[in-house]
Amino acid sequence: MVDMKNSHPLLTIVLGVVGLVVVGAIAWVVIKALLGLLFYLIVGAVVVGGAVYLYGKTKGSITGRGR
């Protein structure tokens, strides 16, 4: 451990900047992963919704319902 009370001020600034960069990089990766997951969930919901819609239209067309 570094004794921050007796350390050089430049060391404190460098450690602070390095800490901010590390936390920022981790936050960036987490946010990117969450947004990617959200995108795939939305695309999946659109695909499933479209499939249900097309199934209903096709079934209605075959059975003569909806004419």
N, C-alpha and C positions, 0 to 999 in steps of 0.2 A: 504494500500500500504506500501511497505517496502522502506525506504529511503536508496538506494543502496550506496550513497556516505558516509554515516555514519554507515553502517552496518559492521558486522564482516566479514572478508574475507572468512571464512569457510562457512558462510551462503550464500555468493554470489556463491561459488563453488557448494554447495549442490543444490541451486535453479537452477543453470545452468545445472547441471547433470539431475535433475528431469525434467527440460524443454526439454532437448534432448531426454530423454527416452519417454516422452509423445508424442513429435513430431514424433519420430521414430516409436512408436507403431501405431499412426494414419496413417503414411505413409505406414507401413506394411499392415495394413488392407485395405487401398485403393488400393495398388498395387495388393494384393492378389485377391480382388474383380474384378479388371479390367482384370487380367490375366484369372480368372475363366470365366468371360463374353466372353473374346476373344476365349477361348477354346470351349465354347458352341456354339459360332457363327461359328467357323471352323467346328465343328462336324455337326452342322445343315446344313451348306453348302455342306458338303460331302454327307450327307444323301439325301438331295434334289437332288443334282447332280446325285447320284447313281440311285435314283428313276426315274429321267428323262431319264437317259441312258437305264435302264431296260424297261421303258415304250416304248421307241423308238424301242428297239430290239424286244420286244414282238409284237408291232403293225406291224413292218416290217415282222416279221415271219408269222403273221396271214394273212396279205394282200398279201404275196408272194413277196414283195419288198425286194431287197437286196440279191436275190439268184443268 
